[in-house]
Amino acid sequence: MINKLDTAQATRRGFLGATALTAAQYKRVLGANDRIGIGFIGFGLIGKQHVTDFKKFDDVDIVGLSDVYKPRVEEGLRYIGNPTTKGYGDFRRMYENKDIQGVVVATPDHWHALLTIMACGAGKDVYVEKPMTVFIDEGKWMIQAARKYNRIVVVGTQRRHGQGVAAAKKVIESGQLGKIHSIRIASFRNIYPGFGKTPVEDPPSEIDYDMWLGPAPKKPYQRHRALYHFRWFWDYSGGQMTNLGAHTIDQVLWCMNVKGPTMVMSTGGRFALEDDGETPDTQDAIWQFPGGFTVNYAIREANAMRGDTATRGQVYLGTRGNLVLAGGYEVIPENKIDPVNDIPRFSGHPIGGPVYTDVKPTPWIQASKGGVESDARYGTGGEDTMAMNERDWLSCMRTRKRPLCEVEDGHKVAVACNLANMSLRLGRAIKWDPEKEQVIGDKEAAAMCSKPYRAPWDGVLKSLVKV
Ligand SMILES: NC(=O)c1ccc[n+]([C@@H]2O[C@H](COP(=O)([O-])OP(=O)(O)OC[C@H]3O[C@@H](n4cnc5c(N)ncnc54)[C@H](O)[C@@H]3O)[C@@H](O)[C@H]2O)c1
């Protein structure tokens, strides 16, 4: 094992003793010409992508890289190719480095909140990957930390930066679609039969598995619990609902200007895949939002419904038209009709029944298209929204302005997605007060909004924010 967790050092004295900052240091503002020192936590699929991007930014120094899997620290340092970059097995040692102004958190989801809060406490700005949290209260603690320590915290829901999303938001806000009463979204793919099963075994000597688990419950090692496949285990993630939902639900909340749902119900299960994952491969969720509209989200892991475009993108359904958002957007008009003419005709109504008219259907609005396909790296064309999000973070680190994908935005999305998973796991609908951010009338569901962190991380958390 490398860098075994030192319990004593993880306490407030140990952590903050080394990194506590004065008020003046918290207020230190980067000048327009200052170079920004960055540290990376997690050199996995997306951590490597972030490193690739930041290597291209000429106002940035990659000062540190931390991973609990030693071969990845070594590979990461080789990949960065800068002899001054330091490698760390224990991120806490990296947080002590005063040459680092910002950290990129690209670990599994169960570490996102605590790593962000600890970075804020150490006076560092944060780019934290989505999904921001595993349970609802983590988001509240992260916002608290960002405000308390005056930090810029960006969440990796980069797709908001796409021109298509911004243009679609304008169309939606203009009211031209009429009353938008429902939105249908879907994430379909077919990975049947799944990733297989992995046995319980001793963790490889190169991985600090206890540090990998961090605040999550102690469970025996299985290869699938760790690198990449952690996504399918409830202790570390919320499955595709939070993994892909973080992107799609974020766009819905942003376009519709809503904070959170009033009600959610979800059902599904791991019905088809033959592997050791726990999260659903088939999930349907319906949220109801203030102002009167529903969002219907279908997730399939074992059927891509090939050929059916309705399984891709988001469809905003209004009384006058539809907006399909999938990178770019398309407005498809609804027809204005005389409602009476929509009644089935058969052999006609007997006397006293509705009377058909000769009013012809006409489109309520004009068809239109806008925006461009986003996310070149996902193979869908044009824009690189992740690089835009990274640049927004760097720019806000200098200006101290609010970034486009801010911690509060990440929290809203995480609330909606986590509520859906809570409903699925409880097997019943949940009512939610989006202003007070509380479950209504369901003690069991309310208790699911929080989970205890494993020692010593619970103590570290409580030393930095009010829990
Ligand atoms: N924004 C996006 O579009 C996007 C795309 C893919 C993944 N992600 C997110 O990025 C995160 C990481 O996903 P991934 O696919 O790269 O996972 P991964 O398992 O490939 O990489 C995670 C890395 O973090 C390391 N790690 C775990 N705990 C650590 C700790 N305490 N300190 C240092 N390193 C630690 C692991 O050893 C691993 O190398 C996930 O939350 C995922 O949802 C975002």
PDBQT file of the ligand as one rigid body, heavy atoms in Angstrom, charges set to zero:
ROOT
HETATM    1  N1  LIG A 501     -17.945  15.918 -17.275  1.00  0.00    +0.000 N 
HETATM    2  C1  LIG A 501     -17.994  14.833 -17.991  1.00  0.00    +0.000 C 
HETATM    3  O1  LIG A 501     -18.438  14.846 -19.126  1.00  0.00    +0.000 OA
HETATM    4  C2  LIG A 501     -17.487  13.549 -17.397  1.00  0.00    +0.000 A 
HETATM    5  C3  LIG A 501     -17.180  12.456 -18.240  1.00  0.00    +0.000 A 
HETATM    6  C4  LIG A 501     -16.694  11.272 -17.655  1.00  0.00    +0.000 A 
HETATM    7  C5  LIG A 501     -16.567  11.201 -16.270  1.00  0.00    +0.000 A 
HETATM    8  N2  LIG A 501     -16.919  12.267 -15.483  1.00  0.00    +0.000 N 
HETATM    9  C6  LIG A 501     -16.830  12.177 -14.008  1.00  0.00    +0.000 C 
HETATM   10  O2  LIG A 501     -15.471  12.129 -13.609  1.00  0.00    +0.000 OA
HETATM   11  C7  LIG A 501     -15.364  11.360 -12.418  1.00  0.00    +0.000 C 
HETATM   12  C8  LIG A 501     -14.253  10.326 -12.596  1.00  0.00    +0.000 C 
HETATM   13  O3  LIG A 501     -14.651   9.411 -13.595  1.00  0.00    +0.000 OA
HETATM   14  P1  LIG A 501     -13.596   8.507 -14.362  1.00  0.00    +0.000 P 
HETATM   15  O4  LIG A 501     -14.318   7.788 -15.409  1.00  0.00    +0.000 OA
HETATM   16  O5  LIG A 501     -12.422   9.351 -14.740  1.00  0.00    +0.000 OA
HETATM   17  O6  LIG A 501     -13.195   7.488 -13.197  1.00  0.00    +0.000 OA
HETATM   18  P2  LIG A 501     -11.835   6.626 -13.052  1.00  0.00    +0.000 P 
HETATM   19  O7  LIG A 501     -12.116   5.567 -12.081  1.00  0.00    +0.000 OA
HETATM   20  O8  LIG A 501     -11.319   6.283 -14.401  1.00  0.00    +0.000 OA
HETATM   21  O9  LIG A 501     -10.822   7.685 -12.415  1.00  0.00    +0.000 OA
HETATM   22  C9  LIG A 501     -10.918   8.136 -11.091  1.00  0.00    +0.000 C 
HETATM   23  C10 LIG A 501      -9.523   8.213 -10.511  1.00  0.00    +0.000 C 
HETATM   24  O10 LIG A 501      -9.591   8.791  -9.205  1.00  0.00    +0.000 OA
HETATM   25  C11 LIG A 501      -8.648   8.096  -8.382  1.00  0.00    +0.000 C 
HETATM   26  N3  LIG A 501      -8.989   8.331  -6.971  1.00  0.00    +0.000 N 
HETATM   27  C12 LIG A 501      -9.984   7.783  -6.234  1.00  0.00    +0.000 A 
HETATM   28  N4  LIG A 501      -9.987   8.297  -4.986  1.00  0.00    +0.000 NA
HETATM   29  C13 LIG A 501      -8.931   9.168  -4.927  1.00  0.00    +0.000 A 
HETATM   30  C14 LIG A 501      -8.413  10.004  -3.909  1.00  0.00    +0.000 A 
HETATM   31  N5  LIG A 501      -8.931  10.055  -2.682  1.00  0.00    +0.000 N 
HETATM   32  N6  LIG A 501      -7.323  10.760  -4.190  1.00  0.00    +0.000 NA
HETATM   33  C15 LIG A 501      -6.747  10.720  -5.428  1.00  0.00    +0.000 A 
HETATM   34  N7  LIG A 501      -7.219   9.944  -6.437  1.00  0.00    +0.000 NA
HETATM   35  C16 LIG A 501      -8.309   9.183  -6.191  1.00  0.00    +0.000 A 
HETATM   36  C17 LIG A 501      -8.771   6.658  -8.836  1.00  0.00    +0.000 C 
HETATM   37  O11 LIG A 501      -7.664   5.881  -8.446  1.00  0.00    +0.000 OA
HETATM   38  C18 LIG A 501      -8.881   6.833 -10.357  1.00  0.00    +0.000 C 
HETATM   39  O12 LIG A 501      -7.616   6.817 -10.974  1.00  0.00    +0.000 OA
HETATM   40  C19 LIG A 501     -16.734  10.732 -12.162  1.00  0.00    +0.000 C 
HETATM   41  O13 LIG A 501     -17.360  11.427 -11.135  1.00  0.00    +0.000 OA
HETATM   42  C20 LIG A 501     -17.456  10.904 -13.471  1.00  0.00    +0.000 C 
HETATM   43  O14 LIG A 501     -18.852  11.064 -13.324  1.00  0.00    +0.000 OA
HETATM   44  C21 LIG A 501     -17.343  13.418 -16.029  1.00  0.00    +0.000 A 
ENDROOT
TORSDOF 0
